Amino acid sequence: MHNGARYLIFFQYIGKKYRGAVKAPSNQLGWKGVQDHLEDAIGKLKPLNTVSLSVSSRTDTGVNALSNSAHFDLQRRKDKPPFTAEILVEALNFNLGAEQIRITRAHRVPDDFHARFRAQSRTYVYRIALGISHNSKLPLTESDLCWNLRDKKLDVGAMREAAALLVGTQDFSSFRAVSSDIHIISPLKTLDVATVEPGSSFVSAHFHREIPFWELTFTARSFLYKQFGNHCSSIKCAEDDGGSSCCRPGAALSAPAAGDTGSSGLSFLPTRNCCSGPRPLPHQGGLQRN
């Protein structure tokens, strides 16, 4: 006999050194995903079962997360009760050591709870810092956490107009990249939020000069592969005076299905400068939406 429990954990990470949120492919030696490190940390708790995480949001290489989530089952011997949420968080963070991954909270959930399939929304934020002609002008705490532009001003009106075109249920074929499952996943998605708003530095109260920040925020139940990055690219393209109209949101949305081949003409912005946060559906234990 054994004591088993299913847990939902929320975690943060700086994605620069990881091969994305999920496990790295076995043929990519030297790389590990955030999931690899989390499963290693859980394994040090000596569970009776082989632990396998189900991660809610599958972020790419270099993408940072303020609040991703995953669930897993953990079985202990009959004489050892299930871990409390508080002890589990402390133990996993201890086992993660110097990794740039931190567990922020944990919850016991029903055995049928699924972090990925029961997530009600996912939010991605892309941060832009203006007037940065050299990296030395950016606080160290912002390194790799924003896209640095020499521009001191953006055509925010044009960017907001472009963002508004993306909201709603539409065929986003021209906004996704080629993947192995491209022909079985519908390109029809509903984008609930697409905004361009002023942001702020994480250390604005302690830095000697003002740096304008802007944030591109997108919320949806789910996204296509590379959809978020292409949304950012098309909105910035709409702002550029020299940008080609073919890569703006309106043109991309009306493009033929050839977009499925990855030939939409949209260029990727650096993807490490964003944070993701899935919102799991409340379960029987009354989990509050984050």
PyMOL commands that set and color helices and strands:
alter all, ss='L'
color gray80, all
select helices_A, chain A and resi 15-17+34-43+85-96+135-137+140-142+156-166+173-175+227-239+245-247+249-253+257-261+271-273
alter helices_A, ss='H'
color red, helices_A
select strands_A, chain A and resi 2-13+54-55+65-77+101-109+119-129+147-148+168-171+188-198+213-220+274-280
alter strands_A, ss='S'
color yellow, strands_A
deselect
rebuild
show_as cartoon
